[in-house]
């Protein structure tokens, strides 16, 4: 039985992409973003429980997508309906974890081109440290704090910053405890786990794990696929 689970959150509305349908179901080079994002999960060293969280009216479609990508019987695939916020969607995924699972990764379907190696690195880091691990990249732009009127008021020291990605991995008990205690809405799981008092390490991310948010990002992802870089 799998000791690792990956919760793939794909229940967002895709408003910023502006294509009038949920982002994970938008086509990316002939297959959906969701389908692309599942490729890595069925290529892991150890078979993982794959939990796909989608809008309620997409449950059947998501299940057949996952079965297509898995290529065979997919005994450890579970599809559940998400919620209004990302946090609620993750919670829906946590509710269906198999008893054998000890390490849980949470991944944005929108990071459809994330390499298998990034998943393996997060799994290894969590297993070795006993704490959370999240991939991040150095920030290359200079970051300004603004005052709400469009004026730059300070420059943030970018050497202290990391732009973080997914998958974010945690020991199951820590993630469950953090979600049980969470009050506010957090934009990522690591913030919530840190709030609960657990350490989270930042490991090296990969540029290919960028999040498809805007039309520009979708174009970039299409070009990466056409270039056969992945
Ligand atoms: O909106 P954003 O791009 O930050 O969403 C990140 C990921 O969380 C996406 O893969 C999206 O589908 C997912 N999400 C979700 N449920 C929501 C909102 C976002 O599963 N209510």
Boltz pocket constraint, residues with backbone or C-beta under 6 A from the ligand:
constraints:
  - pocket:
      binder: B
      contacts: [[A, 9], [A, 10], [A, 11], [A, 12], [A, 13], [A, 23], [A, 24], [A, 53], [A, 82], [A, 83], [A, 84], [A, 85], [A, 86], [A, 87], [A, 89], [A, 90], [A, 107], [A, 108], [A, 109], [A, 110], [A, 111], [A, 211], [A, 212], [A, 213]]
      max_distance: 6.0
